[in-house]
Amino acid sequence: MPRAALRRQLLALRGALPQRPTADAGIEAALAALLERLPVHRLGFYWPIQQEFDPRGVVSRWLAGAPGRQAALPVVSRPGAPLDFHQWEPATPMVAGHYGIPVPDGTPPLLPDVLLIPCVGFSEDKFRLGYGGGFYDRTLAALAASANAPVAIGIGHEACRIALVPQEHDLPMDWVVSERGVF
């Protein structure tokens, strides 16, 4: 199936998931446990769109769990470039960024050591299917070439686990979290 059609199918499936609160609670518990066992100091995450799991509660609690922790949201600085990340706290003022997705207003840049990355779909071998814009692919590729390569954690719903043949530019996630746990 062409990737565009597969995306549409998975987005419709995600939007109609039965028992969504139970699934999201499972993702939240698994993600919180993983973040506590990894040496995370600067956490990059995403603002939820299109029925994605909302990580803001987990991130807020993680921030409050120990001094010195920082979180950041992605910002599209220019087309075709890797994402920039800017510091975020629950009280951070937000403005509409590219595609209308909220971004921090006037906060400093921050280089995450762990990235939470939304998955439209994901495979058993931890490759993800995103929205097709290549933003996270470019970001992971750029950071993988540096000494500051972040740990990549894909976040998705189990119903969207699929057989996926990776494309040449795809990089696997280090971890994937679904309502069934962490792998």
C-alpha positions in Angstrom: 0.0 0.0 0.0 1.4 3.5 -0.8 2.5 5.3 2.3 0.0 8.2 1.8 -2.9 5.7 1.8 -1.5 3.8 4.8 -1.2 7.1 6.7 -4.8 7.9 6.0 -5.9 4.4 7.1 -3.9 4.6 10.3 -5.1 8.1 11.2 -8.7 7.0 10.8 -8.0 3.9 12.9 -6.4 6.0 15.6 -9.2 8.5 15.6 -11.8 5.7 16.2 -9.9 3.6 18.7 -12.3 1.9 21.2 -11.5 2.4 24.9 -9.1 5.2 24.1 -8.8 6.4 27.7 -7.6 3.0 28.8 -5.0 2.8 26.0 -3.7 6.3 26.8 -3.4 5.4 30.4 -1.3 2.4 29.4 1.0 4.5 27.3 1.3 7.1 30.1 2.3 4.5 32.7 4.8 2.8 30.4 6.3 6.1 29.3 6.6 7.5 32.8 8.4 4.3 34.0 10.8 4.4 31.0 11.6 8.1 31.6 12.4 7.4 35.2 14.9 4.6 34.4 16.7 6.5 31.6 19.3 9.2 32.4 17.2 12.0 30.9 18.0 15.7 31.7 16.6 17.5 28.7 13.4 15.9 27.2 12.1 16.9 23.8 8.5 16.1 23.1 5.6 17.0 20.8 2.4 19.0 21.1 -0.4 16.5 20.3 -2.3 16.8 17.0 -4.6 14.5 15.1 -5.6 12.3 18.1 -2.0 11.5 19.1 -1.3 10.4 22.6 -1.0 13.7 24.7 2.4 13.5 26.5 2.0 16.9 28.4 0.8 15.3 31.6 3.7 12.8 31.8 6.2 15.5 30.8 4.8 17.9 33.5 5.1 15.3 36.2 8.6 14.3 35.0 9.7 18.0 35.2 8.4 18.3 38.7 10.0 15.0 39.8 13.6 16.2 40.2 15.5 19.5 40.1 17.3 20.5 36.9 15.1 18.7 34.5 14.2 20.6 31.3 11.7 20.0 28.5 11.4 21.4 25.0 9.0 21.5 22.1 9.9 21.4 18.4 9.8 24.5 16.3 10.0 24.5 12.5 12.5 27.2 11.7 12.5 26.8 7.9 11.3 24.3 5.3 13.6 21.3 4.8 15.6 21.9 8.0 15.9 19.8 11.1 13.6 20.8 13.9 14.8 23.3 16.6 13.7 22.7 20.2 12.7 25.5 22.6 12.3 25.2 26.3 8.9 24.5 27.6 7.3 24.4 31.1 3.5 24.1 31.8 3.1 27.9 32.2 5.1 28.8 29.1 3.2 31.2 26.8 2.5 29.6 23.4 2.0 31.0 19.9 0.8 29.3 16.7 3.8 27.9 14.7 3.9 26.3 11.3 0.8 24.3 10.5 -0.9 26.0 13.5 0.8 23.8 16.0 1.5 25.7 19.3 5.2 26.5 20.0 6.9 28.2 23.0 6.9 32.0 22.7 10.3 33.5 23.2 12.0 30.7 25.2 15.6 29.7 24.6 16.7 26.8 22.4 17.5 23.5 24.1 19.2 20.4 22.7 17.3 17.4 24.1 19.1 14.2 25.1 15.8 12.2 24.7 13.1 12.8 22.1 9.5 11.6 22.3 8.4 11.2 18.7 4.8 10.6 17.6 4.1 7.6 15.4 1.2 7.4 12.9 2.4 3.8 12.7 5.3 1.7 13.9 6.9 -1.6 13.1 8.1 -4.5 15.2 11.7 -3.5 14.4 11.0 0.1 15.7 10.7 2.0 12.5 8.0 4.7 12.5 5.6 6.0 9.9 5.1 9.8 10.4 3.0 12.3 8.6 5.3 12.4 5.6 7.0 15.8 6.1 10.4 14.3 7.1 10.8 16.7 10.1 11.9 14.0 12.6 13.8 12.0 9.9 15.9 15.1 9.2 16.3 16.0 12.8 17.4 12.4 13.8 19.8 12.2 10.9 21.4 15.6 11.7 21.8 14.8 15.4 22.9 11.2 14.8 26.0 12.6 13.0 26.9 14.6 16.1 28.2 13.7 19.6 24.8 14.8 20.9 22.6 12.1 19.3 19.4 11.9 21.4 17.7 8.7 22.5 14.6 8.4 20.2 11.4 7.1 21.8 8.5 6.5 19.4 5.0 6.8 20.9 2.0 5.0 19.3 -1.1 3.0 19.8 -0.8 -0.8 19.5 -3.6 -0.9 16.8 -1.1 1.1 14.6 1.7 -1.5 14.8 2.2 -2.6 11.2 4.6 -4.4 8.9 6.7 -1.5 7.5 9.5 -1.6 5.0 11.8 1.2 6.0 12.9 3.7 3.4 16.5 4.5 2.8 16.4 7.6 5.1 14.5 6.0 7.9 16.2 5.5 11.3 14.8 3.1 13.9 13.7 4.4 17.2 15.7 3.3 20.3 12.4 2.5 22.1 8.8 2.4 21.2 6.0 2.9 23.8 2.5 1.7 23.3 -0.3 0.7 25.7 1.2 -2.8 25.8 4.4 -1.4 27.3 8.0 -0.6 26.1 10.0 -2.4 23.5 
